[in-house]
Amino acid sequence: MLQPRELFTGQGFSNDYIIAHGLDEHGNTIKLNKSEQTRMAGNSVCPPLAEALVRVNFAHEESFKIAI
């Protein structure tokens, strides 16, 4: 099985994306074990796809920019 870092890399996340810890509902840092990291990779949306969707859905916004 792929390791968590490999899963995130395969999804398009950069190598400096932090997967070893996260934040709880109170803003406290919590350490994530391998199983939790793997689950989060599976629940993620790959950044290149998210960027492509936003670019396509907001392309019409260019026409609203005011020339300075």
C-alpha positions as CSV (number, residue, x, y, z in Angstrom):
1,M,0.0,0.0,0.0
2,L,1.1,3.5,-0.7
3,Q,2.4,5.6,2.2
4,P,0.4,8.8,3.2
5,R,3.0,11.1,1.7
6,E,2.8,9.2,-1.6
7,L,-1.0,9.4,-1.5
8,F,-1.0,13.1,-1.1
9,T,1.7,13.5,-3.8
10,G,-0.5,11.4,-6.1
11,Q,-3.4,13.7,-5.4
12,G,-1.3,16.7,-6.5
13,F,-0.4,18.2,-3.1
14,S,3.1,19.8,-2.9
15,N,5.8,18.0,-0.9
16,D,5.7,20.8,1.7
17,Y,2.0,20.2,2.5
18,I,1.7,19.3,6.2
19,I,0.2,15.9,6.9
20,A,1.8,15.0,10.2
21,H,-0.5,17.2,12.3
22,G,-3.8,19.1,12.2
23,L,-6.0,21.3,14.3
24,D,-8.9,20.3,16.5
25,E,-12.1,22.3,16.9
26,H,-10.4,24.5,19.6
27,G,-7.4,25.3,17.4
28,N,-5.1,23.0,19.3
29,T,-2.4,21.1,17.3
30,I,-3.0,17.3,17.2
31,K,-0.7,14.7,15.8
32,L,-2.1,12.5,13.1
33,N,-1.2,8.8,12.9
34,K,-0.6,7.0,9.7
35,S,-4.2,5.7,9.5
36,E,-5.6,9.2,10.0
37,Q,-3.3,10.6,7.4
38,T,-4.4,8.0,4.9
39,R,-8.1,8.7,5.6
40,M,-7.5,12.4,5.1
41,A,-5.8,11.8,1.7
42,G,-8.9,9.8,0.7
43,N,-11.2,12.6,1.7
44,S,-9.3,15.3,0.0
45,V,-9.9,17.2,-3.2
46,C,-6.8,17.4,-5.3
47,P,-5.5,21.0,-5.7
48,P,-5.1,20.9,-9.5
49,L,-8.7,19.8,-10.0
50,A,-10.0,22.4,-7.5
51,E,-8.1,25.1,-9.3
52,A,-9.3,24.0,-12.7
53,L,-12.9,24.1,-11.5
54,V,-12.6,27.5,-10.0
55,R,-10.9,28.9,-13.2
56,V,-13.7,27.5,-15.4
57,N,-16.5,28.6,-13.1
58,F,-15.2,32.1,-12.6
59,A,-13.8,32.9,-16.1
60,H,-16.7,35.3,-16.7
61,E,-15.5,37.4,-13.8
62,E,-12.7,38.8,-16.1
63,S,-15.3,40.8,-17.9
64,F,-16.2,42.6,-14.6
65,K,-12.7,43.9,-13.9
66,I,-12.3,47.7,-14.1
67,A,-9.5,48.9,-16.3
68,I,-7.2,51.2,-14.3
